[in-house]
Amino acid sequence: MRGSPGALAYYEAPRQRGTSHQAALRQLSNRLVGILRGCPNPETTYDDATSWVHLQPNT
């Protein structure tokens, strides 16, 4: 989470709603697995901005 503002925001959202640390980490890890499974091919590199685009405000 230190290197990814999107991952930190995803973790902080349930924490602010009162979810425990362990449960918030599980939610984050499930999201990260989903991101990895969604990569179209093995050569695709991880892009933080693309992975967490749904957390960015609409402008």
C-alpha angles and dihedrals in degrees: 000000000000093000099040122063089188093055091048091051090048090051095045095053096069091037089059089052090056100262115150122255092249094050092047090051090050090052091049093048091049089052092049091051089051090052092051093047090051094059106117095218139005093254093061111112124218114262116192094201093053095044095054100032091122090065094055116098117252111251 
